[in-house]
Amino acid sequence: MCYIPGEIKESCGDATVKAEKKSAAPFAEGDVRRLQKDLLQHYKDTDKEKGALHILLRICKGQYKRLLATVIFCALQLSATLYVPIATAEIIDALTQQQPDSAKVIIFNLIVSAVLLAINYPLQRLYMTSRNKASRSIEAALRGAIVSKLQQLTIQYNKETESGRIQSKIMRDVEAVRALISQVITHGVHIVINLVAIVWVLVDKHDPYMIVFFVLCGPAAAFAAKIAKKSMREKHREFRICSEETTARVVDMIDLIPVTKAHALEEIQIEKMNHQLEKNAKIGFETDQAVNRFIISNWLVMQIFSVLCLALSAVLTFLGRMTVGAMSLYQSYFGKLVTNISTVTNLIPTITAGLEAVHSIGEILDSDDIEEDDGKKPMPELRGEYRFENVSFAYRDEPDVPILKGLDLHVRAGETIALVGESGAGKSTILNLVTGFDLCDGGQVLIDGEDIKNISLRDYRKHIAVVLQNNILFSGSIRDNITYGLTDVTDEHLNKIIDLACLRDVIDMMPNGLDTLIGEHGNRLSGGQRQRIAIARALIRNPQVILFDEATSALDTVSEKHIQQAVENLSAGKTTFIVAHRLSTVKNADKIAVIEDGRCVEYGTYDELVAKKGAFYHFRALQI
């Protein structure tokens, strides 16, 4: 099975593998990975006040050699288009002036032009191949850098950032950056080389009138560009933010389709989405209009200068200060100048959108909200003893509303502890502290005597398994979902886990057994079947610590009984945390902690707490 960031391929047949190898051949995977690491390090070390252009240059750093080759091939393939106007001018002068060597001049220029045109095709192929390799490598590395950074960021960051916005940055914004790089390479090199050629011709001909005229074009174009640039930049930013919001709303709409249809809310959802789409279209139209104003004003200025150039060169030719061939050359090269200036100004919308995309991507790559694991104490082994000592915690967006308030709790290694209490009491928050998804604001969470803030969470999490209330399955087979991330699972061990997770009857009824595809998010399965697959995925790792957050809530009574037995079998010698509202689920736990208002108000065995006739007793009475 081939794993890809963000998705898992449903199949990797021979044809697919061969196609992948063939398509991947032009790229050196190691180069892309090195560029990806360099990008992440750059964003870690660079002053965040640096401009988007500086960041863009850094993004291209790993492709400098390939970009240089692109420039060389581009210059060579442009030689034909640059020489033809010169050849045309010389041939016209040879024909009109009838010099003794006119025939030689004509033949020489025709031969050189033919040779340059003959080599143009292979040089263009080399140029385009080099350019596309560079831009696609940067695209892959940039997306990989975002994916890597997302894996480094905290759970809080991922909770607070809408998935649709992240998707937009990974796909739309990276594509905008790739287009920017590709367009700058394509047109930027052409422009520079053409300008060099134009300057050379002007210097060679020593015509002061035409030199002054050509020089005036630059400031005129710059003035026209400045008029619309600020408005266009603001519109691109507004449109980018609105597009991210629209993507987020579309993702929400897709996720809510079952709820929408179940409550006959289709028309309301359609109206809500239409409002967002119309808003996106309106801002997009305003952005297009700003770009159009920019392009039209630039085009008009350049056309006026083209007519003036024709008039000036015609007058100079009429007065005998310029040959007909020189007039043709100036007109041709001025046409190139106009085209290049127009190209520069027409590129500004693409550059503006691309630099805004660089800024957008930087919102992820610049984020400091990461789990720092460097320098932390490694944890090759885990016994599973936990101590919560006067622990307090509040979510950062609501610091004045504490979830845990001076929590004290001791869980011995190998002990099964159940956390019970009303919704919002802090049970799931305790599990988040156990996994290190959240870190306490006050007090200490000690694991085997070590403060969780001082240990390597990556090492630590290799020893734990989590089964959530709402588990996530991906598009793929049942086997893929159970063995996710593992490559050495034997059939014997897999079958044992299937039996312990009460999945045997589910597997037997599937058309392709373990290899049955379950659809997106497992939508071809019932809620109970999805939950049992998630439980099997956790248990197959043979963890030392197991966390169940309402893991049996979606199961029927018979399946729940089987799962309880499986948990008891696999919990032997392992520390197990169970969050449940059904007291039947926690009856056999070694200890039960009753959580109220962020504190542990009762702690003991099931029988001890019932006999105590306190909070747990009354909680139990509500379910009888």
ABEGO torsion letter per residue (X at the ends): XBBBBGBBBABBBAAAAAAAAAAAAABBAAAAAAAAAAAAAAAAABBAABBAAAAAAAAAAAAAAAAAAAAAAAAAAAAAAAAAAAAAAAAAAAAAAGBAAAAAAAAAAAAAAAAAAAAAAAAAAAAAAAAAAAAAAAAAAAAAAAAAAAAABBAAAAAABBAAAAAAAAAAAAAAAAAAAAAAAAAAAAAAAAAAAAAAAAAAAGBAAAAAAAAAAAAAAAAAAAAAAAAAAAAAAAAAAAAAAAAAAAAAAAAAAAAAAAAGAAAAAAAAAAAAAAAAAAAAAAAAAAAAAAAAAAAAAAAAAAAAAAAAAAAAAAAGABBAAAAAAAAAAAAAAAAAAAAAAAAAAAAAAAAAAAAAAAAAAABABBBBABGBBBBABBAGBBBBBGBBBBBAABAABBABBGBBBBBBBGBBBBBBEBBGAGAAAAAAAAAGABBBABEBBBBGGBBAAABBAAAAAAABBBBBABBBBBBEBAAAAAABGBAABBAAAAAAAAAAAGAAAAAAABAAEAABBAEBGGAABBAAAAAAAAAAAAAAAGBABBBBBGAAAABBAAAAAAAAAAAAAAABGBBBBBBBABAAAAAABABBBBBBGGBBABBEBAAAAAAAGBAAAAAAAAAX
